[in-house]
Structure formats: C-alpha cells, structure tokens
Amino acid sequence: MCKILRVLNAVRDPEIGMPLTVKQYKLLTATVLIGRLINANQHLLALRISEYLNLNPEVVIMHWACEKITASAAIPDVVLLEGLLDKIPLLLSIDEQDKALQKSIESGDTDLVYLVLFHIWQKISVEKSAPLDFFGVINARPLARDLFIAYASEHCSMSIMHRHSKHEALKDFFLSTGRLQDAGFLLLKESRELERNPMASKGSPLHGPQVRLVEQAHRLFAETKEHLFESKSAEEHAKLLRVQHQLEVSTKQAIFVGSSVSDTIKTCIVMGNERAAVKVKSEFKVPDKRWYWLKSCALATVGNWDALETFSREKRPPGGYKPFVEACIDAGQKTEALKYIPKLTDPGERSEGYAQISIEGEPGLLSPPTCGSKGLQVTVLSGARHEGATPYGAAPSSLALHVCPAWHPGPHSWLCNV
C-alpha cells in the first residue's frame, strides 16, 4: 500500500496531471499507468516508477529512443547514436557497463556512480561470475574506486553483496589489486570488532577466528618490505591473544583478552597467579626494570605489603627502589613508603619522596635528620613549604633537604651547620 500511495502522489503532481484513486489505480494496473506516462512523454517518471515497482524498464527505454529518433530527423545517425548512448540507464540495459561507468564519472554525480556500481555488482552476483573484472574496471578509475572502498567499509553487510561475508568484497578487491597492506589493516579491523563482540567471553569460539584474522594480517604484512613493523606487531598480538585466551579458560574469568602485556602481568599477580605472570614475562621478553614496576604496583593494589617487602629484598632492583615508593604512595600507604625512601640512591628522588608523603602527613611521621654529603647538615621540619628566601637568606637546595619529626614556624626555622 505504501508503494501505491507514493506512485499516486507522483502522478498527481500538477506537472503530470494524472490524479487517481487507489481503486482506479488497481483497476488500471501499473503497466497501463506506465503506458500512459510514456504516451505523455513522461519517460523519466515512467522509468523511475518501473524500477520502483520492479517492472521491466525496457519498454520505457525503447519508447524513449524511438521518440528521440523521430524528433531528430535532421541529425546525422552517428551523432544521434552517440546522444542516445549518452544516457546511462540505456547503456546499462544493453550491457555497456564500462561506458555507463565512464559517463557517470564524467557527470560528477556520486549518486549516479553508485547506481552504476551497484548495477554492475548485482549483475555479477546474479550471474555468479568472478568479480575480478569488476575490480579491474573500478581500479582504473580513482573516483569509482574510492567510492566503492568508502561504501564497502561503512556498509559491511550490503544486500547486493549477500554472497560475501563481512568485509569480504573489500578484502577481495585489495588482494586482487595488490594492496596487501590495506587487506592486512582490514583483517585487524575485523579482529577488533570480534573483540568488542559481547559473545566473545571465556571459552568462546570467537577467539579462534580472532587469532586467525591477526595471523593472516601478519602474513600479508610480511609480504611487503615497507610494513615489517606491522608484521612483527601482528605476530606478537596473535601470540598474546592465545596466551590471554588460555588464561581466561583456566581462570574462568573474561578479563584478559584485549589488555596489554603489562596489564596481563599485573592482573595475574593481583589474582595470585605469579607463575602465569612469570611465564608471560618470559614469553614477551619483558625487561626486569618494567617487571619490578608491574609487580610492585600489583602487590600494592591488593595491599600485600609483606610480599612487597619480601620482593624488595630478593635482589637489588635494576631500576632502584622508586617503583616501591611510588606504589606505596599511590596506594595511600605513607608508612610503607618510608621503608623504601631511605634506600633511594638519588638525593633528588629521596627528597621528592619525603615531600610527597609530607604534603598531607602528620608532623611525627617522618624520619629524623641525617647528614648530607660533604658534611653539610640541613634540617627542614615537617609541614614546611618554603617558597623563595627565608628571613636568614635563600632557601637551601632541595638536593640537601632532610626532614625531621616535629616543627613549629619560628625565626630560626633553617638550621645549617657546616
């Protein structure tokens, strides 16, 4: 009924002048209505109604061609033929797809180009012929090629491409035209879409296709000399997905897939599965310096301070004790942080650590004053935030600052003994 109403509204237009009721239209039939439009030289509207109602447009096109020839008796036949073939629907009806595509591109109308592209692809789908000829035709025309890529990328399940799976037509185009890197990026995009799928949970078979897509992308990147980095990254990503999938199966928790190597290690430690964390560290060659940061952060997250202290005593950390200080401060445990601040070898880091825990700390929390290098002893009392000069000279350098327990502002806040 909606189609009938739209047709009736179209022919009721004052320029057409054929007002009809629904009952009249049904008695008249669409074929007779199209014949009347043809006789009234309304060929364009007749053609559009024929296509809208899935009727054969050949009658309309043939009548239009005959009228064109009759009205152009003075025009040479060659010129008249070129004028007739300049009409894109007529070119498509006589299987002149290449010329129709060229004419649509010359017109600059993207909708017209899309019309020709869809017509050609639909013909290929119905005839079940190889799309390589189609890919060759559009690849030689940049506008048609770009429009096809843009549409196929955004509309993955086009109805006219029903025989293809998601992105399959676009991937075939990239492979047939030698654009291996674009096919690889397309496979990675499909992998990410599978990752965001709500069905992709623990033990889901979706992880299998996801890993295969990444591995295929790796092989495609490996065939191009300019994309060795992408090839190596895809290979590592596929390996990480396998490891994460195994962890989700063993733990029965869908919390690993999609995270980074660092987050995977931290999650394993938080869950108490340090053996799995060490395995991930070994497989992905995680440096010891990063390992100390990750493990100290994970232990501080769960509040396992005894394990953190034991870990700090296993051997001297390759990057120093700053990871332990930062982990304790981030967890709000200033008392725990005081265990590691004196072990910092860099005076600047040590003073910065004391300053961080004293910003909101209690006066009696901090360690007693100690002697700095070259016999210089500088005492700065808790809670003091000095800016600029003191009443007795410039403020001492932060590299020489040490904090002592209790302090109250007074005229002798800075005590320097050389």
Secondary structure, DSSP 8 states (H G I E B T S, - for coil): -HHHHHHHHHHTSTTT-----HHHHHHH-HHHHHHHHHHTT-HHHHHHHHHHTT--THHHHHHHHHHHHHHTTTS-HHHHHHHHHT-HHHHHHTT-HHHHHHHHHHHT-HHHHHHHHHHHHHHHHHHT--THHHHHHHHTSHHHHHHHHHHHHH-TT-GGGTTS-TTHHHHHHHHHTT-HHHHHHHHHHHHHHHHT-TT--TT-TTHHHHHHHHHHHHHHHHTSGGGHHHHHHHHHHHHHHHHHHHHHHHHT---STT--HHHHHHHHHHTT-HHHHHHHHHHTT--HHHHHHHHHHHHHHTT-HHHHHHHHHHS--TT-SHHHHHHHHHTT-HHHHTTTGGG--SHHHHHHHHHHHHSS--GGGS------GGG-EEEEETT----SEETTEE---GGG-EEES-----TT--EEE-
